[in-house]
Amino acid sequence: MTIVLWICIGLLALAIVVGLCRVLTAKDMGSRAIVGDLVYFSAIGILTFIAMLVDLSIVLDVIFLSSMLGILATVALSRIQTRGHR
Amino acid sequence: MIPDTLAITLVGVFGITGSAIVLLCAVAMFRANDALSRINVFSPATGLAMPLILLAAYIYTLWHDGFSLTRLFMAVAGFLALIVVSSVASNVLSRSTFAGGAPVWRHTSPNRLSEAPGDEDAGLTEYESTLADFDIDDSEH
């Protein structure tokens, strides 16, 4: 089980690194916003797998709350993009 | 409740598949050319990969702690929230990216966001709207 969880954590960490490289080369605001979303969801996945790794009891709580509240960051970034207009 | 081998196999399959899909979405962002394609390419990560990771987490708790109605409710609610909320978030972000002036492929049709609201020809090509003005029934096309 430990090996499986470390493989998952490694893949998600690699996704974050690739996404951050994309931010460096991105020109427009929309790409940066969506890479921010990618980093957010990858971090939630890593947190879930770490909770499984060290036998925490918050495994489902993390992913439940983050799926409910994940829209807030995206909506905030999109409001920033349009300078406050809808 | 679940044998060890089955639990490890299921968590491995769902967890590694989900993580690999997130990684593939990150790689696909390099291959997409404009911001709208990048937002589109990210949808599998939130709509497919995160529910798979949630499924792996639920199987882990089922194996580790046993069945509980509360955890089942949290897993189902999280699953539905991931699908609905991520779709809405992607739609909102795409609209604002378009409104913020991101370039769109010029042959995009229908493109209702770029037309005035209340326009009855919204979404039609120029040829189709010309036909509609003269009530021509062009069934061959």
gemmi code that builds the backbone of each chain (N, CA, C; Angstrom):
import gemmi

chains = {
    "A": [
        ("MET", (0.824, -1.212, 0.000), (0.000, 0.000, 0.000), (0.860, 1.266, 0.000)),
        ("THR", (1.988, 1.199, 0.748), (2.865, 2.369, 0.816), (3.439, 2.736, -0.543)),
        ("ILE", (3.848, 1.692, -1.286), (4.449, 1.955, -2.607), (3.428, 2.599, -3.533)),
        ("VAL", (2.187, 2.049, -3.514), (1.127, 2.586, -4.370), (0.883, 4.058, -4.056)),
        ("LEU", (0.795, 4.377, -2.753), (0.509, 5.764, -2.370), (1.648, 6.690, -2.768)),
        ("TRP", (2.899, 6.221, -2.644), (4.025, 7.079, -3.042), (4.049, 7.302, -4.546)),
        ("ILE", (3.655, 6.274, -5.316), (3.591, 6.471, -6.772), (2.576, 7.561, -7.111)),
        ("CYS", (1.396, 7.509, -6.445), (0.367, 8.518, -6.719), (0.864, 9.915, -6.344)),
        ("ILE", (1.511, 10.019, -5.164), (2.024, 11.330, -4.735), (3.063, 11.843, -5.734)),
        ("GLY", (3.925, 10.937, -6.234), (4.939, 11.347, -7.189), (4.346, 11.854, -8.492)),
        ("LEU", (3.313, 11.147, -8.992), (2.674, 11.582, -10.238), (2.041, 12.948, -10.071)),
        ("LEU", (1.357, 13.163, -8.934), (0.698, 14.458, -8.731), (1.727, 15.575, -8.564)),
        ("ALA", (2.839, 15.270, -7.864), (3.884, 16.289, -7.704), (4.491, 16.655, -9.050)),
        ("LEU", (4.666, 15.626, -9.913), (5.181, 15.886, -11.251), (4.217, 16.761, -12.047)),
        ("ALA", (2.899, 16.524, -11.860), (1.905, 17.363, -12.542), (2.033, 18.814, -12.100)),
        ("ILE", (2.264, 19.039, -10.784), (2.427, 20.417, -10.298), (3.652, 21.057, -10.934)),
        ("VAL", (4.763, 20.304, -11.015), (5.997, 20.876, -11.576), (5.791, 21.240, -13.047)),
        ("VAL", (5.144, 20.319, -13.806), (4.881, 20.601, -15.221), (3.988, 21.832, -15.359)),
        ("GLY", (2.955, 21.939, -14.494), (2.066, 23.096, -14.544), (2.797, 24.384, -14.240)),
        ("LEU", (3.719, 24.346, -13.275), (4.454, 25.573, -12.944), (5.391, 25.974, -14.075)),
        ("CYS", (5.962, 24.987, -14.781), (6.757, 25.322, -15.979), (5.876, 26.005, -17.021)),
        ("ARG", (4.613, 25.561, -17.110), (3.690, 26.171, -18.079), (3.375, 27.615, -17.704)),
        ("VAL", (3.290, 27.893, -16.392), (3.036, 29.274, -15.967), (4.165, 30.188, -16.415)),
        ("LEU", (5.408, 29.676, -16.346), (6.550, 30.508, -16.731), (6.478, 30.899, -18.199)),
        ("THR", (5.956, 29.994, -19.055), (5.932, 30.289, -20.482), (4.604, 30.868, -20.941)),
        ("ALA", (3.608, 30.991, -20.050), (2.289, 31.464, -20.484), (2.309, 32.965, -20.682)),
        ("LYS", (1.505, 33.412, -21.685), (1.440, 34.838, -21.957), (0.173, 35.466, -21.371)),
        ("ASP", (-0.947, 34.733, -21.419), (-2.225, 35.362, -21.061), (-2.672, 34.918, -19.669)),
        ("MET", (-3.647, 35.677, -19.168), (-4.124, 35.483, -17.802), (-4.927, 34.188, -17.655)),
        ("GLY", (-5.674, 33.791, -18.708), (-6.517, 32.609, -18.599), (-5.723, 31.337, -18.361)),
        ("SER", (-4.575, 31.213, -19.045), (-3.736, 30.034, -18.851), (-3.218, 29.968, -17.429)),
        ("ARG", (-2.841, 31.126, -16.906), (-2.321, 31.125, -15.527), (-3.400, 30.748, -14.541)),
        ("ALA", (-4.641, 31.233, -14.791), (-5.740, 30.897, -13.891), (-6.005, 29.404, -13.889)),
        ("ILE", (-5.978, 28.781, -15.087), (-6.320, 27.360, -15.137), (-5.183, 26.526, -14.569)),
        ("VAL", (-3.930, 26.998, -14.694), (-2.830, 26.271, -14.057), (-2.941, 26.384, -12.535)),
        ("GLY", (-3.426, 27.527, -12.050), (-3.679, 27.638, -10.613), (-4.687, 26.612, -10.147)),
        ("ASP", (-5.718, 26.388, -10.955), (-6.708, 25.359, -10.644), (-6.071, 23.972, -10.604)),
        ("LEU", (-5.197, 23.719, -11.590), (-4.512, 22.423, -11.657), (-3.676, 22.181, -10.400)),
        ("VAL", (-2.935, 23.221, -9.985), (-2.099, 23.082, -8.794), (-2.967, 22.831, -7.561)),
        ("TYR", (-4.126, 23.522, -7.498), (-5.042, 23.331, -6.370), (-5.511, 21.880, -6.270)),
        ("PHE", (-5.998, 21.351, -7.394), (-6.539, 19.987, -7.337), (-5.435, 18.963, -7.103)),
        ("SER", (-4.242, 19.187, -7.667), (-3.142, 18.272, -7.402), (-2.764, 18.286, -5.932)),
        ("ALA", (-2.765, 19.475, -5.322), (-2.427, 19.577, -3.911), (-3.459, 18.853, -3.051)),
        ("ILE", (-4.744, 18.948, -3.445), (-5.783, 18.222, -2.707), (-5.543, 16.716, -2.815)),
        ("GLY", (-5.176, 16.252, -4.025), (-4.888, 14.831, -4.197), (-3.710, 14.389, -3.349)),
        ("ILE", (-2.639, 15.195, -3.341), (-1.462, 14.847, -2.533), (-1.836, 14.787, -1.058)),
        ("LEU", (-2.658, 15.742, -0.613), (-3.068, 15.767, 0.796), (-3.873, 14.517, 1.145)),
        ("THR", (-4.755, 14.092, 0.213), (-5.533, 12.878, 0.446), (-4.633, 11.659, 0.582)),
        ("PHE", (-3.650, 11.550, -0.334), (-2.785, 10.374, -0.286), (-1.882, 10.404, 0.940)),
        ("ILE", (-1.439, 11.606, 1.373), (-0.633, 11.672, 2.604), (-1.474, 11.263, 3.803)),
        ("ALA", (-2.758, 11.685, 3.806), (-3.640, 11.280, 4.905), (-3.803, 9.768, 4.933)),
        ("MET", (-3.854, 9.129, 3.747), (-3.906, 7.665, 3.724), (-2.599, 7.072, 4.221)),
        ("LEU", (-1.484, 7.727, 3.866), (-0.157, 7.182, 4.178), (0.101, 7.140, 5.683)),
        ("VAL", (-0.324, 8.162, 6.397), (-0.014, 8.228, 7.831), (-1.237, 7.900, 8.668)),
        ("ASP", (-2.252, 7.265, 8.067), (-3.426, 6.779, 8.794), (-4.193, 7.882, 9.511)),
        ("LEU", (-4.341, 9.025, 8.861), (-5.204, 10.052, 9.433), (-6.656, 9.686, 9.136)),
        ("SER", (-7.584, 10.231, 9.897), (-9.000, 9.897, 9.685), (-9.707, 10.951, 8.853)),
        ("ILE", (-8.946, 11.889, 8.240), (-9.581, 12.986, 7.508), (-9.582, 12.740, 6.018)),
        ("VAL", (-9.374, 11.474, 5.605), (-9.190, 11.188, 4.186), (-10.349, 11.720, 3.345)),
        ("LEU", (-11.570, 11.382, 3.762), (-12.718, 11.805, 2.962), (-13.108, 13.255, 3.220)),
        ("ASP", (-12.854, 13.742, 4.447), (-13.229, 15.123, 4.776), (-12.506, 16.114, 3.874)),
        ("VAL", (-11.210, 15.847, 3.626), (-10.400, 16.752, 2.802), (-11.017, 16.908, 1.428)),
        ("ILE", (-11.297, 15.774, 0.789), (-11.726, 15.821, -0.610), (-13.171, 16.297, -0.706)),
        ("PHE", (-13.971, 16.024, 0.334), (-15.366, 16.477, 0.358), (-15.440, 18.001, 0.421)),
        ("LEU", (-14.723, 18.567, 1.407), (-14.766, 20.031, 1.562), (-14.127, 20.736, 0.381)),
        ("SER", (-13.017, 20.191, -0.122), (-12.338, 20.883, -1.223), (-13.167, 20.839, -2.497)),
        ("SER", (-13.938, 19.750, -2.691), (-14.777, 19.720, -3.892), (-15.913, 20.724, -3.787)),
        ("MET", (-16.400, 20.966, -2.552), (-17.456, 21.965, -2.391), (-16.928, 23.378, -2.580)),
        ("LEU", (-15.731, 23.658, -2.055), (-15.221, 25.031, -2.014), (-14.246, 25.343, -3.143)),
        ("GLY", (-13.969, 24.357, -3.990), (-12.986, 24.581, -5.043), (-13.392, 25.630, -6.043)),
        ("ILE", (-14.704, 25.896, -6.158), (-15.175, 26.854, -7.153), (-14.794, 28.288, -6.776)),
        ("LEU", (-14.576, 28.529, -5.465), (-14.370, 29.913, -5.019), (-13.114, 30.524, -5.638)),
        ("ALA", (-12.030, 29.748, -5.646), (-10.787, 30.287, -6.201), (-10.944, 30.570, -7.690)),
        ("THR", (-11.627, 29.645, -8.387), (-11.803, 29.825, -9.831), (-12.654, 31.047, -10.135)),
        ("VAL", (-13.760, 31.198, -9.390), (-14.638, 32.342, -9.632), (-13.922, 33.641, -9.283)),
        ("ALA", (-13.124, 33.638, -8.225), (-12.381, 34.844, -7.875), (-11.398, 35.222, -8.978)),
        ("LEU", (-10.691, 34.202, -9.520), (-9.744, 34.492, -10.604), (-10.457, 35.005, -11.841)),
        ("SER", (-11.666, 34.464, -12.113), (-12.349, 34.935, -13.318), (-12.900, 36.334, -13.129)),
        ("ARG", (-13.288, 36.677, -11.901), (-13.702, 38.066, -11.662), (-12.533, 39.027, -11.789)),
        ("ILE", (-11.353, 38.572, -11.369), (-10.159, 39.419, -11.532), (-9.882, 39.651, -13.017)),
        ("GLN", (-10.080, 38.599, -13.820), (-9.795, 38.708, -15.247), (-10.662, 39.733, -15.936)),
        ("THR", (-11.951, 39.794, -15.541), (-12.851, 40.742, -16.187), (-12.894, 42.056, -15.434)),
        ("ARG", (-11.986, 42.280, -14.528), (-11.897, 43.517, -13.741), (-13.184, 43.801, -12.972)),
        ("GLY", (-13.831, 42.762, -12.466), (-14.997, 42.953, -11.611), (-16.320, 42.910, -12.322)),
        ("HIS", (-16.314, 42.946, -13.672), (-17.585, 42.845, -14.390), (-17.998, 41.397, -14.494)),
        ("ARG", (-19.306, 41.169, -14.659), (-19.798, 39.806, -14.784), (-19.751, 39.326, -16.228)),
    ],
    "B": [
        ("MET", (-13.475, -6.246, 6.219), (-14.600, -6.233, 5.285), (-14.124, -6.553, 3.866)),
        ("ILE", (-12.996, -5.957, 3.465), (-12.403, -6.241, 2.156), (-11.060, -6.922, 2.403)),
        ("PRO", (-10.731, -7.963, 1.641), (-9.383, -8.552, 1.817), (-8.292, -7.564, 1.415)),
        ("ASP", (-7.101, -7.747, 2.031), (-6.012, -6.788, 1.843), (-5.603, -6.646, 0.381)),
        ("THR", (-5.482, -7.783, -0.301), (-5.011, -7.743, -1.684), (-5.969, -6.967, -2.574)),
        ("LEU", (-7.273, -7.227, -2.371), (-8.280, -6.532, -3.190), (-8.236, -5.033, -2.926)),
        ("ALA", (-8.112, -4.647, -1.637), (-8.084, -3.222, -1.304), (-6.886, -2.534, -1.944)),
        ("ILE", (-5.708, -3.168, -1.828), (-4.496, -2.547, -2.390), (-4.606, -2.448, -3.906)),
        ("THR", (-5.164, -3.493, -4.527), (-5.304, -3.458, -5.985), (-6.245, -2.350, -6.429)),
        ("LEU", (-7.400, -2.258, -5.751), (-8.377, -1.238, -6.172), (-7.851, 0.168, -5.922)),
        ("VAL", (-7.257, 0.384, -4.739), (-6.702, 1.715, -4.460), (-5.602, 2.047, -5.460)),
        ("GLY", (-4.787, 1.045, -5.801), (-3.719, 1.272, -6.765), (-4.248, 1.627, -8.135)),
        ("VAL", (-5.229, 0.851, -8.601), (-5.759, 1.103, -9.944), (-6.401, 2.473, -10.017)),
        ("PHE", (-7.308, 2.776, -9.076), (-8.023, 4.061, -9.145), (-7.096, 5.230, -8.849)),
        ("GLY", (-6.247, 5.091, -7.827), (-5.362, 6.202, -7.457), (-4.352, 6.512, -8.537)),
        ("ILE", (-3.712, 5.466, -9.082), (-2.668, 5.727, -10.082), (-3.303, 6.215, -11.382)),
        ("THR", (-4.479, 5.661, -11.753), (-5.141, 6.170, -12.952), (-5.500, 7.639, -12.797)),
        ("GLY", (-6.075, 8.005, -11.647), (-6.439, 9.400, -11.415), (-5.235, 10.316, -11.463)),
        ("SER", (-4.145, 9.932, -10.794), (-2.948, 10.778, -10.784), (-2.354, 10.897, -12.176)),
        ("ALA", (-2.375, 9.783, -12.932), (-1.824, 9.829, -14.286), (-2.653, 10.734, -15.186)),
        ("ILE", (-3.980, 10.757, -14.981), (-4.809, 11.647, -15.807), (-4.494, 13.108, -15.497)),
        ("VAL", (-4.285, 13.425, -14.203), (-3.909, 14.806, -13.857), (-2.591, 15.179, -14.531)),
        ("LEU", (-1.629, 14.248, -14.498), (-0.329, 14.525, -15.126), (-0.490, 14.710, -16.631)),
        ("LEU", (-1.334, 13.878, -17.259), (-1.543, 14.010, -18.699), (-2.199, 15.340, -19.039)),
        ("CYS", (-3.131, 15.806, -18.175), (-3.744, 17.112, -18.420), (-2.698, 18.217, -18.342)),
        ("ALA", (-1.761, 18.087, -17.388), (-0.708, 19.095, -17.284), (0.160, 19.098, -18.529)),
        ("VAL", (0.462, 17.893, -19.062), (1.269, 17.828, -20.281), (0.482, 18.385, -21.470)),
        ("ALA", (-0.843, 18.097, -21.490), (-1.659, 18.544, -22.615), (-1.761, 20.058, -22.669)),
        ("MET", (-1.548, 20.735, -21.521), (-1.583, 22.199, -21.535), (-0.446, 22.774, -22.368)),
        ("PHE", (0.657, 22.015, -22.517), (1.732, 22.486, -23.380), (1.334, 22.396, -24.840)),
        ("ARG", (0.488, 21.413, -25.164), (0.161, 21.179, -26.568), (-1.006, 22.028, -27.040)),
        ("ALA", (-1.866, 22.505, -26.103), (-2.980, 23.363, -26.493), (-2.453, 24.753, -26.819)),
        ("ASN", (-3.106, 25.420, -27.793), (-2.529, 26.655, -28.300), (-3.094, 27.920, -27.673)),
        ("ASP", (-4.389, 27.917, -27.289), (-4.926, 29.130, -26.690), (-5.541, 28.813, -25.324)),
        ("ALA", (-5.921, 29.875, -24.612), (-6.367, 29.721, -23.228), (-7.658, 28.911, -23.142)),
        ("LEU", (-8.563, 29.097, -24.098), (-9.828, 28.358, -24.046), (-9.593, 26.859, -24.212)),
        ("SER", (-8.652, 26.480, -25.097), (-8.334, 25.058, -25.241), (-7.730, 24.515, -23.963)),
        ("ARG", (-6.926, 25.332, -23.301), (-6.311, 24.862, -22.052), (-7.365, 24.614, -20.985)),
        ("ILE", (-8.367, 25.519, -20.899), (-9.442, 25.311, -19.932), (-10.225, 24.051, -20.291)),
        ("ASN", (-10.436, 23.831, -21.589), (-11.151, 22.646, -22.047), (-10.375, 21.378, -21.719)),
        ("VAL", (-9.053, 21.437, -21.902), (-8.203, 20.277, -21.684), (-8.132, 19.905, -20.202)),
        ("PHE", (-8.391, 20.884, -19.344), (-8.303, 20.620, -17.907), (-9.528, 19.885, -17.375)),
        ("SER", (-10.631, 19.871, -18.136), (-11.871, 19.273, -17.632), (-11.747, 17.799, -17.232)),
        ("PRO", (-11.009, 16.930, -17.958), (-10.878, 15.553, -17.486), (-10.267, 15.440, -16.101)),
        ("ALA", (-9.383, 16.387, -15.742), (-8.752, 16.297, -14.423), (-9.768, 16.483, -13.306)),
        ("THR", (-10.686, 17.452, -13.485), (-11.668, 17.672, -12.420), (-12.871, 16.745, -12.551)),
        ("GLY", (-13.228, 16.366, -13.782), (-14.432, 15.568, -13.956), (-14.203, 14.077, -13.882)),
        ("LEU", (-12.968, 13.615, -14.119), (-12.709, 12.178, -14.115), (-11.641, 11.787, -13.091)),
        ("ALA", (-10.522, 12.542, -13.059), (-9.415, 12.130, -12.202), (-9.739, 12.321, -10.730)),
        ("MET", (-10.353, 13.473, -10.387), (-10.655, 13.697, -8.961), (-11.718, 12.721, -8.440)),
        ("PRO", (-12.810, 12.401, -9.200), (-13.694, 11.334, -8.723), (-12.991, 9.995, -8.569)),
        ("LEU", (-12.013, 9.678, -9.438), (-11.282, 8.413, -9.264), (-10.469, 8.426, -7.974)),
        ("ILE", (-9.822, 9.571, -7.680), (-9.051, 9.671, -6.431), (-9.995, 9.576, -5.230)),
        ("LEU", (-11.187, 10.194, -5.361), (-12.186, 10.090, -4.289), (-12.615, 8.640, -4.088)),
        ("LEU", (-12.767, 7.903, -5.195), (-13.147, 6.490, -5.100), (-12.054, 5.693, -4.402)),
        ("ALA", (-10.787, 5.975, -4.748), (-9.678, 5.300, -4.074), (-9.699, 5.595, -2.577)),
        ("ALA", (-9.966, 6.868, -2.228), (-10.002, 7.241, -0.807), (-11.144, 6.527, -0.095)),
        ("TYR", (-12.307, 6.416, -0.773), (-13.445, 5.750, -0.135), (-13.169, 4.262, 0.066)),
        ("ILE", (-12.521, 3.616, -0.934), (-12.191, 2.196, -0.778), (-11.187, 2.012, 0.352)),
        ("TYR", (-10.253, 2.959, 0.476), (-9.287, 2.882, 1.585), (-9.995, 2.958, 2.934)),
        ("THR", (-10.925, 3.916, 3.097), (-11.613, 4.005, 4.397), (-12.498, 2.786, 4.636)),
        ("LEU", (-13.085, 2.237, 3.558), (-13.897, 1.034, 3.695), (-13.038, -0.133, 4.189)),
        ("TRP", (-11.795, -0.198, 3.678), (-10.897, -1.286, 4.074), (-10.347, -1.063, 5.480)),
        ("HIS", (-10.079, 0.226, 5.795), (-9.384, 0.535, 7.038), (-10.338, 0.613, 8.225)),
        ("ASP", (-11.492, 1.272, 8.022), (-12.381, 1.541, 9.155), (-13.696, 0.779, 9.094)),
        ("GLY", (-14.014, 0.167, 7.965), (-15.301, -0.496, 7.846), (-16.354, 0.449, 7.296)),
        ("PHE", (-17.554, -0.100, 7.077), (-18.614, 0.687, 6.444), (-19.227, 1.671, 7.436)),
        ("SER", (-19.546, 2.870, 6.952), (-20.230, 3.852, 7.790), (-21.126, 4.682, 6.881)),
        ("LEU", (-22.344, 4.925, 7.324), (-23.296, 5.641, 6.485), (-22.855, 7.089, 6.266)),
        ("THR", (-22.235, 7.692, 7.292), (-21.735, 9.063, 7.171), (-20.693, 9.171, 6.070)),
        ("ARG", (-19.764, 8.207, 6.057), (-18.698, 8.257, 5.046), (-19.259, 8.017, 3.659)),
        ("LEU", (-20.268, 7.147, 3.577), (-20.882, 6.920, 2.263), (-21.537, 8.199, 1.753)),
        ("PHE", (-22.229, 8.903, 2.683), (-22.862, 10.171, 2.290), (-21.817, 11.182, 1.836)),
        ("MET", (-20.705, 11.281, 2.596), (-19.668, 12.242, 2.221), (-19.070, 11.905, 0.867)),
        ("ALA", (-18.880, 10.606, 0.610), (-18.290, 10.221, -0.678), (-19.236, 10.545, -1.824)),
        ("VAL", (-20.531, 10.235, -1.648), (-21.479, 10.490, -2.745), (-21.637, 11.984, -2.976)),
        ("ALA", (-21.758, 12.760, -1.871), (-21.905, 14.215, -2.013), (-20.657, 14.825, -2.641)),
        ("GLY", (-19.474, 14.345, -2.236), (-18.250, 14.853, -2.830), (-18.154, 14.533, -4.308)),
        ("PHE", (-18.589, 13.330, -4.676), (-18.579, 12.911, -6.084), (-19.457, 13.834, -6.922)),
        ("LEU", (-20.709, 14.039, -6.465), (-21.619, 14.909, -7.221), (-21.101, 16.338, -7.257)),
        ("ALA", (-20.571, 16.824, -6.118), (-20.078, 18.197, -6.066), (-18.913, 18.391, -7.014)),
        ("LEU", (-18.020, 17.381, -7.094), (-16.885, 17.513, -8.010), (-17.359, 17.685, -9.436)),
        ("ILE", (-18.327, 16.855, -9.843), (-18.771, 16.922, -11.239), (-19.497, 18.237, -11.522)),
        ("VAL", (-20.480, 18.607, -10.663), (-21.283, 19.801, -10.926), (-20.435, 21.065, -10.775)),
        ("VAL", (-19.727, 21.166, -9.638), (-18.997, 22.395, -9.326), (-17.873, 22.634, -10.325)),
        ("SER", (-17.175, 21.566, -10.725), (-16.060, 21.786, -11.644), (-16.567, 22.202, -13.025)),
        ("SER", (-17.758, 21.700, -13.415), (-18.308, 22.141, -14.705), (-18.660, 23.616, -14.666)),
        ("VAL", (-19.315, 24.034, -13.578), (-19.694, 25.441, -13.461), (-18.450, 26.322, -13.409)),
        ("ALA", (-17.440, 25.882, -12.666), (-16.227, 26.685, -12.540), (-15.533, 26.830, -13.886)),
        ("SER", (-15.491, 25.741, -14.646), (-14.835, 25.811, -15.954), (-15.602, 26.725, -16.907)),
        ("ASN", (-16.951, 26.681, -16.815), (-17.767, 27.551, -17.662), (-17.545, 29.024, -17.324)),
        ("VAL", (-17.554, 29.334, -16.008), (-17.351, 30.724, -15.567), (-15.992, 31.232, -16.005)),
        ("LEU", (-14.973, 30.388, -15.846), (-13.620, 30.811, -16.207), (-13.490, 31.024, -17.717)),
        ("SER", (-14.150, 30.153, -18.506), (-14.086, 30.320, -19.960), (-14.766, 31.607, -20.405)),
        ("ARG", (-15.941, 31.885, -19.832), (-16.654, 33.123, -20.187), (-15.810, 34.343, -19.890)),
        ("SER", (-15.192, 34.341, -18.701), (-14.436, 35.543, -18.333), (-13.154, 35.639, -19.141)),
        ("THR", (-12.588, 34.492, -19.517), (-11.401, 34.550, -20.376), (-11.755, 35.129, -21.733)),
        ("PHE", (-12.915, 34.708, -22.268), (-13.362, 35.267, -23.554), (-13.639, 36.754, -23.427)),
        ("ALA", (-14.342, 37.129, -22.317), (-14.667, 38.543, -22.126), (-13.407, 39.367, -21.889)),
        ("GLY", (-12.356, 38.742, -21.363), (-11.119, 39.461, -21.108), (-10.286, 39.662, -22.351)),
        ("GLY", (-10.773, 39.171, -23.514), (-10.091, 39.475, -24.749), (-9.132, 38.415, -25.228)),
        ("ALA", (-9.296, 37.164, -24.772), (-8.425, 36.106, -25.275), (-8.784, 35.796, -26.729)),
        ("PRO", (-7.808, 35.539, -27.565), (-8.094, 35.256, -28.973), (-8.801, 33.915, -29.145)),
        ("VAL", (-9.761, 33.876, -30.084), (-10.528, 32.671, -30.376), (-10.294, 32.313, -31.836)),
        ("TRP", (-10.322, 31.045, -32.117), (-10.171, 30.604, -33.503), (-11.247, 31.258, -34.359)),
        ("ARG", (-10.896, 31.785, -35.544), (-11.812, 32.685, -36.253), (-12.996, 31.963, -36.853)),
        ("HIS", (-12.938, 30.625, -37.052), (-14.058, 29.910, -37.640), (-15.017, 29.368, -36.600)),
        ("THR", (-14.897, 29.787, -35.337), (-15.771, 29.279, -34.295), (-17.216, 29.657, -34.582)),
        ("SER", (-18.096, 28.663, -34.718), (-19.499, 28.921, -35.015), (-20.330, 27.794, -34.444)),
        ("PRO", (-21.410, 28.044, -33.678), (-21.913, 29.353, -33.292), (-21.091, 29.974, -32.170)),
        ("ASN", (-21.028, 31.296, -32.168), (-20.282, 32.027, -31.156), (-21.202, 33.084, -30.561)),
        ("ARG", (-22.100, 32.647, -29.686), (-23.153, 33.546, -29.194), (-22.615, 34.605, -28.257)),
        ("LEU", (-21.434, 34.354, -27.648), (-20.912, 35.343, -26.709), (-20.466, 36.613, -27.420)),
        ("SER", (-20.110, 36.495, -28.713), (-19.583, 37.671, -29.403), (-20.677, 38.475, -30.072)),
        ("GLU", (-21.938, 38.027, -29.995), (-23.018, 38.746, -30.658), (-23.828, 39.522, -29.633)),
        ("ALA", (-24.574, 40.506, -30.115), (-25.362, 41.317, -29.200), (-26.510, 40.475, -28.626)),
        ("PRO", (-26.839, 40.648, -27.343), (-27.951, 39.899, -26.773), (-29.261, 40.335, -27.417)),
        ("GLY", (-30.169, 39.397, -27.686), (-31.439, 39.713, -28.300), (-31.400, 39.665, -29.806)),
        ("ASP", (-30.252, 39.422, -30.381), (-30.155, 39.304, -31.825), (-30.761, 37.975, -32.259)),
        ("GLU", (-31.771, 38.064, -33.152), (-32.436, 36.804, -33.506), (-31.594, 35.950, -34.434)),
        ("ASP", (-30.590, 36.528, -35.073), (-29.701, 35.758, -35.919), (-28.486, 35.246, -35.159)),
        ("ALA", (-28.530, 35.329, -33.817), (-27.361, 34.965, -33.030), (-27.006, 33.511, -33.270)),
        ("GLY", (-25.746, 33.248, -33.527), (-25.290, 31.886, -33.680), (-25.355, 31.376, -35.101)),
        ("LEU", (-26.019, 32.088, -35.999), (-26.073, 31.644, -37.389), (-24.879, 32.198, -38.151)),
        ("THR", (-24.498, 31.490, -39.209), (-23.470, 32.054, -40.077), (-24.112, 33.135, -40.932)),
        ("GLU", (-23.277, 33.898, -41.635), (-23.800, 35.003, -42.431), (-24.726, 34.501, -43.525)),
        ("TYR", (-24.368, 33.346, -44.131), (-25.181, 32.744, -45.188), (-26.557, 32.351, -44.649)),
        ("GLU", (-26.578, 31.707, -43.485), (-27.853, 31.262, -42.921), (-28.738, 32.427, -42.510)),
        ("SER", (-28.133, 33.494, -41.982), (-28.950, 34.627, -41.567), (-29.512, 35.358, -42.788)),
        ("THR", (-28.767, 35.365, -43.917), (-29.302, 35.950, -45.154), (-30.504, 35.155, -45.642)),
        ("LEU", (-30.395, 33.830, -45.592), (-31.538, 33.000, -45.973), (-32.726, 33.263, -45.063)),
        ("ALA", (-32.479, 33.436, -43.786), (-33.570, 33.640, -42.833), (-34.260, 34.972, -43.086)),
        ("ASP", (-33.511, 35.998, -43.563), (-34.123, 37.297, -43.816), (-35.164, 37.224, -44.933)),
        ("PHE", (-34.943, 36.370, -45.933), (-35.859, 36.289, -47.061), (-36.772, 35.068, -47.012)),
        ("ASP", (-36.819, 34.373, -45.870), (-37.675, 33.205, -45.668), (-37.446, 32.130, -46.726)),
        ("ILE", (-36.207, 31.912, -47.059), (-35.879, 30.864, -48.029), (-35.675, 29.566, -47.265)),
        ("ASP", (-36.341, 28.500, -47.731), (-36.155, 27.199, -47.099), (-35.073, 26.456, -47.863)),
        ("ASP", (-33.869, 26.470, -47.312), (-32.721, 25.893, -47.991), (-32.473, 24.496, -47.433)),
        ("SER", (-33.298, 23.534, -47.869), (-33.208, 22.217, -47.247), (-32.074, 21.383, -47.835)),
        ("GLU", (-31.501, 21.855, -48.963), (-30.433, 21.048, -49.544), (-29.168, 21.122, -48.707)),
        ("HIS", (-28.940, 22.263, -48.023), (-27.701, 22.413, -47.264), (-27.852, 21.867, -45.856)),
    ],
}
model = gemmi.Model(1)
for chain_id, residues in chains.items():
    chain = gemmi.Chain(chain_id)
    for i, (resn, *xyz) in enumerate(residues, 1):
        res = gemmi.Residue()
        res.name, res.seqid = resn, gemmi.SeqId(i, " ")
        for name, pos in zip(("N", "CA", "C"), xyz):
            atom = gemmi.Atom()
            atom.name, atom.element = name, gemmi.Element(name[0])
            atom.pos, atom.b_iso = gemmi.Position(*pos), 0.0
            res.add_atom(atom)
        chain.add_residue(res)
    model.add_chain(chain)
structure = gemmi.Structure()
structure.add_model(model)
structure.setup_entities()
